[in-house]
Amino acid sequence: MTVDEVEDRARAVLHMALGVDERYLIPQARLVDQLYADSMELLEMVMGLNEAFGIEIRAEDVAAIDTVADVYAAVRRLLGARVEHGV
C-alpha cells in the first residue's frame, strides 16, 4: 500500500466517521477545533481506522492526534513496513 493509498483510505474513514465533506479534510485541519469532532465521532474514527487498516490505535496514540495529518502519520506508523514510499 502506498502513502497516497493510505491517506485516501484514511480520508474516506474520516469522512464517514466525522460526517465532514472531504474538501475540509486538509492535513492541517484540527479534528476538534475546526472540524468539530465530538468524542463519539472520534471513537468511530478510531474503530473505522482499525478496521480499514487492520491496526490497533491505542489510547496513547489517540492522545497525540490533533490534526488530519496526525491521523495519517499515526496510521503510517502503525502500518510500518507495509507502507510503500512511491517514487
Helices and strands as residue ranges (DSSP letters): H 3-18, G 22-24, H 39-53, H 59-63, H 68-79, G 80-82
